[in-house]
Amino acid sequence: MQTVETLNEGLKRAYTLTITAKEIDAKVEAEVRKVAPQIKMPGFRPGKVPANLIRKMHGPALTQDALNTAIQDGIQQLIASNQLRPAMQPSVSLENEYEAGQDAELKVELEILPDVPTPAIDKLKLERLTVPTDDAAIQAQLQKFADQQKSWNDTKDGYKAKQGDLVTVDFVGKTADGVAFDGGTGTDMAVEIGSGRLIPGFEDQVVGMKAGDEKQINVTFPDDYQAENLAGKPATFDLVAKSVKTAGETKIDDTLATSLGLKDLAQLKELLQGQVEQELNGLTRTHMKRKLLDQLAAGHDFDVPPSMVEAEFAQIWEQLKHEATHEPDPEAALVEMESEKDDYRAIAERRVRLGLLLSEIGQANGVEVTSQEMNRLIAQAAQQYGQEDQQRFIQYIQQEPMAAAQLRAPLYEDKVVDFLFSTATISDREVTREELEEAIESEDGFSTGTHSHDHDNHKPKAAKKAKAKAEEPAKKAATKAAPSKADKKVEAPKDEPKPAAPVKKAATKAAPAAKAEPAKKPAAKKAPAKK
């Protein structure tokens, strides 16, 4: 094989590879010997078909297989002999259409990983914001569970519903022109007045109704209502009140705990304290990690492979386009996205650079994911699939290095971050939960620049939040460990009926975005579909 370098510019490399006809023919011979035992032909015993007949019958297919093998071997040899570290899969193309008996000329283009300068980690300084777990926080959680465990008492005839009462109604929803709309009719819907679970104005107009009352109410659906044909539109609901109940007192005692399957109130408090502490520790870590990555980004600048940046940007852009479809005005959201396209590309570049930095730090300091940890990750991830697909998924991860690397990356990153925490100079400051959340949500917390002067505090806070959300997709990993007994999460049951139309779209608050996560490479093959 002959190799000629045709491009050496920055991180870009290009080569012309010539694989001789003699080399390809040798691969064909190897393929013939490989398949000969399985070839059957009339007049010959199995495995005894002459090689020349095999060539005659299966020549084109064997030649194609041999050419593919020669190309793969040639690329591996090229990478090894030139000590290349490809950033992504090389681009390979035949210069001319190949014909049997000729040399094959290939054009190979690739980008290599940069030589990452030794990261400066000896002067890292971080502030750890901590929130003490006090009795008030535990008591607030207990009260939430008590509220979810409400009992309801019947009322006397003629009782008028008040705030906090539970009214059971039948309803028929109609558009402004009096036409009943799909999904707008229901029976026995429980309306807890003041809960805020239904569309604005619905619950308030139930106040004063008695069992047996009929009433028409007027509402306007929210602009972000899930049914697009109703979003932002006025409507009426014809209601029939079937019963009115008042909330009974739910005491915070052992009975409440046993109703949740626990031993007593002390065990419930212990579990709640563990959950609150875990949540607060998570917020503290999120803030510290952002500040850590900010320092790394501000202290290091080097070229990154454009192909990796484009792959990362594509992930960000697809996520943003998906989210835009759920905005009240999708077209306006897309226009705003386009106006900030360069900013999102800068986010992608920063993420790739930080990913390479964290990888370099980990390798230089012996950070690794053990085989036991990897097996646990695979087993946890396999739980997302149906029983029949779990083994296929495990085999897929074991056979595809890129898919395995993608699964390993979040844990590896966390281990590198923990290592950096262990080497940094950390000062502690006690704050309230509100102060910690404000620090996470602050404009500085959403800065996305690679250098300190890139922190653009003139941009609206909403725009910074959008950029931070764009960084979330880099955090892949959708592995969820089954909770141990010690980690049992207490959840009060919810038995509320789920009516069709009046239910307000659930407001979802995104978890704080982990800034500038390392870039991941896409898997080469398709994994089994999730159940």
N, C-alpha and C positions, 0 to 999 in steps of 0.2 A: 504494500500500500504506500502510495506517495502522498505527502501532505505539503501544501503550500499555504502560508498565512497571507491572506489578502486584505485584512483590516486589523489594526491594533490602535484603537482610538478610545481613550478613557476606559470605560468598563465594557466596551463593545469589542467583540472578536469575530472574525470571519475566516473560514478556511475552505480550500478546495481539496477534496479527497479523491484520489483515483484508486479504485479497487480493480485490480487486473482481472482479465478474463480467466487466467490460470487460478487465481484465488477463489473466484466464484465457482469455477468448475470443481475445485476441490470440495467446496461446500455442497455442491450437487451430489458428488460421490458419497459424501457423508450422509446426505439425506436419503439416497438410494439404499445404502446399507441399513439405515435406521428403519425404513418402511418395508424393506424386502420381506421380513418374516410375516408380515400381515397381508401381503399381496396374494390374491387368489386369481388363477387364470386356468381356463380349461386346458387339459392335457399336461398340466404340471402339478406336482404335489405342493401343498401349502409350504411357502417359504423357499421353494426351489425355482421360482421364476427368474430367468436370466436378467442381469442388470440392464442389458441393452433393450430388452422388451419393456422393462419398467420405465426406462427413459423415454421410450417411444410413446407409451400410453400416458404417462403422467409427467412428461418433460416440462411443459409450461408451469404447472403448479409447483413442481420440485424446484425449478429455476427461480420462481418468485420467492419461495421459502428460503432458498439458499441466499438470494440477494438480500432479503430482509435480515437474515442472520449476519451476513457480511457487513451490512450497514451498521447494525447494532454493535458488532465487535469493533468496527472501525471507529465509531464515535467513542466507545469506551477507551480504546487505545489512544485516540487523540487527546481525550481529557487527562488520561494518566500520564502520557509522555510530556504534555505541556503543563502539567500540574495546575489544571484549571479547576475552579470552584464555580460551577454554573449557578446562576441565580434562579433560573427557571429552566424548563426543558428546552434544549437546543432546537432551533428550526432547521430542518433537513429537507433538501429538495434535490431531485436529479436534474442535472444540467440539460440532458437530452433523454428522450424516451429510450429506455434500455432494450436492447435486443441481445438474445443469447449469443454467446461467443465473443462479445465485445467487452471492453473495459467499461466500468461504471464510474462516471464523474459526479461527485456530490458537492453541493454547496451547503456548508454548515455555518449557521449564524447563532451567536449566543451572547449573553451578557454574563459577566463574572461578578462574584461578590467582591466588594472592595476590601482593601486591607484596613480593617478598623483599628484606629489608633488605640493604644492601651487606655481604657477608660480611667478617668481620674475619680477614684472613689475614696481616697484617703481623707478628704476634707468635707465630706457630706455632713450637713447639719440639718436636723429636722426637729420640728415641734410636734409633740404628741398631745392632742387635745383629748382629755378624758372626761367622762361624765360618770359621777358616782351613782350607783344604783340605790336609791333611797326608798323608804317605805311608801312615799307618796306615789312613786311610779308603779310599785307592785299593787297598791290599793286601786289605782286607776285601772289597771288591767283586770283586777278582780271585779270592779264595778262593770266593766264592759261585758264580762261573762255573765254577771248577774242580770244585766239588761237583756242579754240574748236569751236568757232562760225565763223570761217573763211568763207568768201565768195570767190567764184572762178570766175575769169574772162577769157573769151575766148581769144585765141591768134590768130595772123595772120598766114596764110599759110607759112610753112617753118620755123616756130619758133622751136628752139631746147630746149628740156627740161633741166632745171637746178635744183640745190638743192632748195627744198622748193616748187617746182611745183607739180601739180597733173596730173598724166598721167593715162588715162583709157585704159586698155589693155585686149585683149583676150589672153589666154595662154593654152599651152599644155605641161605638164610635162612628161619627159621620164627618165627612168633609164639609167645607163651608157651604156647599150647594146642597147639603142634605143627603148625600149618597153614602151608605155604609161602606167602609173600606175593609180590605182583607186584613184579617187578624185583629180587627177592632171590636170583636164581640167575645164576651166571656161571662162566666158565672162563678159565684162564690169566690170572688177576689177579695183578699184581706187587705184593707187599707189602714196602716198604722199612721194616724194623723201626726205630722211633724217629723216623720222618719226621713223625709227627703228622698225616698226611693222611687217615687213616681215623677212624671214630668212636672215642671213648675206650674203652680196654680191648681193642680188637681186635688191634692190633699186638703188645701185650705178651704176649698169650696164644699168639702164633705162635712165641715164643721156645722153643727146645728141639725143634721139629719137625724131622724128617729127611725126605728125599725118600722118598715112598711112605707116609708116616704119614697116618692119619686121626684127626681130633679134632673134638669138639664144644666150642664156646666159648660163653660167656654174656656178653651185652652189654646195655646200656640206651641207646637212642637219645637224643640230646640233645633238650632241650625245643624248640629252634628248628630241628629237622630239617626239611628241605624237604617230605618226605612227611608230611602232617598225620596220617594214620592210624597212623604209627609214632612220631611225636614223643613223647618222654618214656616210651615203652613198652619193657619188657624183651623180648629176643629171643634166639634161639640161631642159630649158624651151624655147619653141618656142613662141615668143611674136609678137602680132600685135598691134601697137599703134593706137587707134581710135581717141583720142583727147588729147591735152595738154592745161592745164589751169594754170594761175598764181594766187597767193593768193592776194585777195583784203585786204585793210586795215579795220580792225574792231576796231572802236573807243570805248574807255571805257567811256561810257556816259549813259544817261537815256535810249537811244534806246536799248543798250545791256541789261539793267536791265529789260525793258518791254518785251524783247524777251524771258526772262526766267520766265515771269508771275509775275514780281514784279512791284511795284509802280514806283520806280525811283532808281537812282544810290545810293542814300543815304541809302535806305533800303537794297540794295545788299551789300553795305559795312558793314552795321550793322550785317547782317546775317553772312557774312564771318568772321567778327571779333569774333562773338560768337562761330563759328565753330573752328577757330584757337585757341581761349582760351580754349575751351573744350578739344581739342586734346593735347595741351600743359599741361593742368592740369592732363590729363590721364597719360602722360609720367612722370610727377612729382610724381604722386601717385604710379606708377609702381616701380619707383626707391626707394621711401620711403618704400614701402611694402616689397621689397626684403631685404632691410637693416634691417627692423623690424624682419622679419622671421629669418634672419641670427642671430640676437642677441638672439632670443628665442631659436633657435636650439643650439647655442653655450652655453647657460646657463642652459640647462636642458638635462638630460640623464636618461632614465628609460626603462625598458623592454617593448616591445610592442607585441601584439598577433601575432605569426607567420602566422596565417590564414589571418589576415588583410593585412599583408605585402605581402603574396602570391597573394591575390586578387588584390592588387594595382599593384604589379609587372606584373601580367598577363595583366592588362590594358595597362601598358606601353609597354610591349613586343608586344602585338597585334598591337598597333599603330605604333611601329617601323617597324614591318614586313610589314605592309601596305605601309608605306612610302618607304621602301626598294624596293618595286616593281616598283616604279616610278623613281628610280635612273638609271643613264646610265648603270651601271653594278650591277644589283640586287644581283648576287651571291657574289660579292666582298663586297657589303654593309652588307649582312647577315654574312659574315665571320668576318667583323669588329665588328658587333654587338655582336657576340658570344665572341669575345676577351674581351669585356667590360661588360659582363653579370653581373659580381659581382658589378660593379659600378652602373648599373641600379637598381640592387636589393637594394643597399645602398640608392639610391634615393627614392625607394618605402618605405623603413623603415623610412627615414627622414620625408616623407610626412605623413605617418601614425602618427608618434610621434607629428608632428606639428598640425595635425588635432585634436588629443586628447588634446593638450595644449590649442588650441584656444577654444575648447568646454568647457574645465575646466574654462578658463578665463571668457567666456561668462556666464556660469551658476553661477559662483561665484559673478558676478557683475550685474546680472539681465538683461543681453542682451537677447532679444527675438525677434522673428518674429511675428508680430501681425496677427490676423485672417484676417484683411483687406489686409495686405501685401501678405499673403498666397493666398487669393482669387485672387488678382491681378496677382500673379505669375502663378497660374493655368490657368487663362483666357488667359494670354499671351502665355503660352506654348501650349494651345489648338489650337491657331491660326496656328500652324505648320501642323495641320491635316485637312483633308477634312471636309466639313460641316457635313456629316453623322457621322464621327468618333469623332467629338469634344465632344459630350456628353458622349460617351463611355470612352474617355480619362479622362474626369473630374471625372466620376464614378470610374475609375481605380485608380486615385490618391487618391480619398477619401476613398477607401476601402483598399489600400495597404500602410501601414505605412512606409515601406522601400522606396517605390517610392516617397511618399510625402517628406520624409527626404532628399532624393537625390535632389529633386527639391528645397527644402528650403535651402540646405547647402550653395550654393554660396552667397546668400543674407545674411544668418546668419554670414558667415565668414567675409563678407565686414563690417557688423555692429560691429563685434568684433574688426576688424582692426581699424575702425573709433574710437572705444572706446579707444584702445591703443594709437592711435595718440593723443587723447585728454588728456591722462595722461603723455605722454612722454615730455621730454624737447627737444624742436625743435629749431634749429638755421637755419636761412634762408641765402641762398647764391645765388646771381643772376648769371646766366650763359647763354651762347648762346644755341640755340637749338642743334647745332652740339655737344657741350660739354655734354649736357644732354643725347643725344642719345648714345654718346660714353661711358658715364658712365653706361648706361643700358646694352650696348653690351660688356662691358669690361669683362676680365676674372674673376674679382672678382664678377661681377654681375651674372656670370654663375656658381659660386661655388656651390657645392651640398652637401658638407660634413655636418655631424651633429655637429662636434666639430670644433673649430678654426683650429686645426692642420690638419684637413681633406681637407683644401683648397689647392689642389694640383696645384700649378702654373707651374709645369713642364710639364703638359699635353698640347698638342697643343690646340690652341684656337678653332679649328674646332671641336675637340672632346668635348670641354666644351659646345659648341653650341648644339651639338647633345644631350647631356644630358639635357640641358635646354629644348629643344623641347620635350624630353621624359616626362617632367613634365607637359606639357600643357594639356594632356588628363584629368588630375585630375580636371581641371576647367570645370565642366559640366555645363550645363545651357544654354541651348540654348534657352533662352527666350529673345525675342526681343520686346521691347516696341514700340508701334506705336508712332511716333514723334508727339509732340503737335505742335500747330501753332507756338509757340515761338521757338521751336526747329527745324523748317523746314530746311531741308538740301538743299542747292542749288546745282543742278547738271546740267551741260550743256549737251544738247542732243548730241548723237553721231550717225551720219547717215552713217558711213563708210560701204561700202559693205564688206562682210566677205568671202574672197576667200577660196578655199578648201585647196590646198596643200602648197602654199608658206608661209602661215601665221606661224610666229614663235610661239612656245609654250609660252604662257604668263608667264612671270616671276612673281612669287608670293613671297612677303616678309612677313614672319610670324610676327605677332604682338609679341612684347616682352613677353617672357614667365613669367607668375607669378610663382615665385619660390615656390616649396614645398607646394602645396595646400593640404588641408585636404583630407584624403581618404574618399571615399563614398562607401556605400554598394550597391551591385547590386540589382535591383528590382526582386522580387520573381516571378512575372507573366509578361507575354508579353503584352506590351502596343500596342494600335492600330498602324498600319503601317503609317508612315508619307506619306503625299501626294507627 
